[in-house]
Structures are given as C-alpha cells and as structure tokens.
Amino acid sequence: MSSAAAPAGTDPSQAPKSHRKIVIAVDASPHSERALRWYLVNFHRPGDSLFLYHAVELPSVPILGAGEAFHKDQLHELIKEKHEEIKVLTSKFEQIIKEENISAIFHARDGEAPGHSIVHYAREKEADCIVIGSRGQGKIRRTILGSVSDYVIHHAKLPVIVVPPLH
C-alpha cells in the first residue's frame, strides 16, 4: 500500500504514518543551514514531512535598579527586532526549500530554553528524527555554557542527527 505526501501548504503532521516526520532545528547560524543542506543531500526521502523549527530566544529584561527604568518602548523595540529576525530567517530557509522543490512547514516559538523547546516541538509533531547543527564548541566551553545539541541528544527520546562543523 502506498500513500502520497501531504500536498504543499498542508500541515505535514497530518501525513500518513508511513512517511517520516523530520524536525530540523534552525537559527541564524551557518551551522543550521549546513544541517539542512546535509539532510537534503544525505537523508531526505520523497514523502518526508519536513518541519523547520526555530526556538526564539527573547532578550531578558534587565533588573531595575535605583534610578533605572526599562521603558515599555524599549521592550517593544526588542520584540520588533526579533520579529524582523524571524522574517529574515523564514525567507532564507523557504528559499533553500523552494530551490530543492520540496515543501516544509516553518515554525518559530519563544518562551523556553532552545533545547527544551526543540524537544517539546518534536514530541508535539510526533517526529521520527531531529536534525541539528553543532557549533563545535570545545569540551570546557560546552561543559560550562551547555550545548543545545547535547541537551537535545539526551532528552529527545528519538534519533537525533548532529551535523558537525566543517574543519
């Protein structure tokens, strides 16, 4: 029995179960673009349902001290900048997908740490696999600062492909 891929413009999460659901974590770094391109060349199959997911990191609001004020206009401007960044990111990845003549759903969400957000989104979409780029941080830096890809590997409970940086 064969089944067709979800038509362009429809939600790939509604695709028949025989097709793989792939979440690719994207951001403005060259690492996520490399991960998408790696997927397209090495892992993509016709009929895959592809979800490009961006975990938005909103800037933290500074703690107010004596004589300081954080104006709502400043917060509004920060949020406006994030929305513009998302538009640019969406356009960039939509162009790559269009060049490959495949369809994907782009989704951005804020409010959680990026690793947690990616894992949560993949579970929500009942993904079969997550593809994520790695920045290639050294062991000490990764230990101190943490790593989104490390978090995803240890918490996703599904296969995760980490595309390493070029050396």
C-alpha positions in Angstrom: 0.0 0.0 0.0 1.5 3.4 -0.9 0.5 6.7 0.3 1.0 10.2 -1.0 2.9 13.1 0.6 1.0 15.9 2.1 0.2 18.5 -0.6 2.1 21.8 -0.4 0.5 24.2 2.1 -1.0 21.4 4.3 0.3 20.5 7.7 2.8 17.7 7.3 1.9 16.4 10.8 -1.3 15.1 9.1 0.7 13.0 6.6 0.2 9.2 6.6 2.3 7.4 9.3 4.4 5.6 6.6 6.2 8.8 5.9 9.0 10.1 8.2 8.4 13.3 10.1 11.7 15.2 10.4 12.3 18.3 12.6 15.3 20.4 11.6 16.3 23.0 14.2 17.2 26.3 12.5 18.6 29.6 13.6 20.6 32.4 12.0 23.9 30.5 12.3 25.6 28.8 9.3 25.5 25.6 11.4 21.8 25.2 11.0 21.9 25.9 7.3 24.6 23.3 7.0 22.4 20.8 8.9 19.5 21.5 6.5 21.7 21.1 3.4 23.2 17.8 4.9 19.7 16.5 5.4 18.7 17.4 1.8 21.8 15.6 0.3 22.2 12.6 2.7 18.9 11.8 4.4 15.9 13.2 2.6 13.5 10.8 1.1 10.5 11.7 -1.1 7.4 11.8 1.1 9.2 13.1 4.2 7.3 15.6 6.2 9.7 18.3 7.0 9.4 20.8 9.8 11.9 23.7 10.2 11.8 24.9 13.8 13.3 28.0 15.3 13.4 28.3 19.1 13.3 32.1 19.6 15.4 33.4 22.4 13.9 36.6 23.7 16.2 39.0 25.4 15.9 39.1 29.1 14.6 42.3 30.7 17.2 43.9 33.0 16.5 44.0 36.7 15.6 47.6 37.6 18.0 49.3 40.0 17.7 52.6 41.8 17.3 55.4 39.3 17.0 53.0 36.3 13.9 52.4 34.3 13.3 49.9 31.5 10.7 51.5 29.3 8.0 49.6 27.6 9.1 51.2 24.3 12.5 49.5 24.7 10.8 46.2 25.2 8.6 46.8 22.2 11.6 47.6 20.1 13.4 44.4 21.2 10.4 42.3 20.3 10.0 44.1 17.0 13.7 43.3 16.2 13.1 39.6 17.0 10.1 39.5 14.7 12.2 41.0 11.9 14.9 38.4 12.5 12.3 35.7 12.2 11.0 37.1 8.9 14.6 37.1 7.5 15.2 33.6 8.8 11.9 32.3 7.4 12.7 33.8 4.0 16.2 32.3 3.9 15.1 28.8 4.7 12.0 29.0 2.5 14.3 29.9 -0.4 16.5 26.8 0.2 13.5 24.6 0.4 12.0 26.1 -2.8 15.3 25.5 -4.7 15.0 21.8 -3.8 11.4 21.7 -4.9 10.1 20.2 -1.6 7.7 21.5 1.0 8.2 22.2 4.6 6.5 24.0 7.5 8.5 26.7 9.3 7.5 27.4 12.9 9.0 29.7 15.5 8.2 29.7 19.2 9.5 31.5 22.2 9.4 31.1 25.9 11.6 28.1 26.6 15.3 27.3 26.5 16.1 26.3 22.9 17.0 22.7 23.7 13.8 22.1 25.7 11.8 23.9 23.0 13.2 21.8 20.2 12.5 18.5 22.1 9.0 19.7 23.0 8.2 20.6 19.4 9.5 17.3 18.1 7.3 15.4 20.5 4.3 17.6 19.6 4.8 16.7 15.9 5.5 13.1 16.7 8.7 13.4 14.8 10.8 10.4 13.8 14.1 12.2 13.9 15.6 15.6 14.8 18.5 17.1 12.7 20.5 19.8 14.3 23.8 21.5 13.6 26.6 21.7 16.1 28.7 24.8 16.7 31.7 22.6 17.6 32.4 24.1 21.0 35.3 22.8 22.9 34.8 20.4 25.8 35.3 23.0 28.6 33.2 25.7 26.9 30.4 23.1 26.3 30.6 22.0 29.9 30.3 25.5 31.3 27.8 27.0 28.9 25.9 23.9 27.9 25.1 22.9 24.3 21.7 22.8 22.6 22.6 19.7 20.6 23.8 17.9 23.8 20.5 18.7 25.5 18.5 17.5 22.5 20.5 14.3 22.3 19.9 13.5 26.0 16.3 14.4 26.2 14.6 13.8 22.9 14.0 10.0 23.3 14.2 9.7 19.5 17.0 9.6 16.9 19.0 12.8 16.7 21.4 13.6 13.9 24.0 16.2 14.9 25.8 17.7 11.9 29.3 18.7 13.0 31.0 21.9 11.9 33.4 21.8 8.9 37.0 21.7 9.9 
